C-alpha cells in the first residue's frame, strides 16, 4: 500500500470526504459550484456503493438492499436510474 492510500485508510471515510469537499470548493475559488451539488454528490456516491455491494454479495439484490438499509424495489429502481448493468458487475472481491 502506498503512502497516499495508507493516509486515506487511517483517516476514515468522513475525514476523507471532508477533505475532498474542502478541496472541491477551494478549486472553485470565490465562485460557488453549480446548483444541485447535493444531488450530484449523492449520485456520485450511490453508484460505486451499489456496484461494490452487488459485487460483494454476488448480485443478491435482497441482501444488498438489506445491507444498504433500503427496500428491494427501491434498490432495483436505483440500479435502473443509475444505469447499472447487472451483467457487467463482476462478482467476487
C-alpha positions, -999 to 999 in steps of 0.1 A, spaced: 0 0 0 15 34 -10 17 64 14 -14 81 -1 -36 50 3 -22 44 38 -32 80 47 -67 76 33 -71 43 51 -61 58 85 -82 89 81 -116 73 79 -144 79 54 -158 111 70 -125 129 71 -116 118 35 -150 132 23 -144 164 43 -110 169 28 -123 162 -7 -152 187 -3 -128 214 10 -106 208 -20 -135 208 -44 -148 241 -30 -112 255 -30 -109 247 -67 -138 270 -74 -123 299 -55 -149 326 -49 -173 311 -74 -196 285 -60 -202 252 -79 -233 248 -100 -267 244 -83 -277 209 -75 -244 199 -59 -260 178 -32 -278 155 -57 -247 154 -79 -225 142 -50 -251 117 -38 -253 102 -73 -215 100 -74 -215 80 -42 -246 58 -48 -233 42 -80 -200 28 -67 -216 19 -34 -243 -2 -50 -219 -17 -75 -195 -28 -48 -223 -42 -26 -235 -61 -56 -200 -75 -62 -195 -85 -26 -229 -101 -23 -227 -118 -57 -256 -99 -72 -281 -109 -45 -303 -78 -45 -323 -88 -14 -290 -89 6 -277 -57 -10 -310 -39 -1 -307 -51 35 -271 -41 37 -279 -6 24 -310 -3 45 -335 1 17 -364 -17 2 -355 -42 -26 -378 -23 -50 -360 10 -41 -327 -7 -49 -340 -20 -82 -352 15 -91 -318 30 -82 -300 3 -103 -322 13 -132 -319 51 -127 -281 49 -123 -277 27 -154 -260 -1 -135 -257 -31 -157 -260 -62 -136 -244 -83 -164 -213 -61 -162 -209 -62 -124 -180 -87 -117 -188 -107 -87 -163 -115 -60 -137 -95 -42 
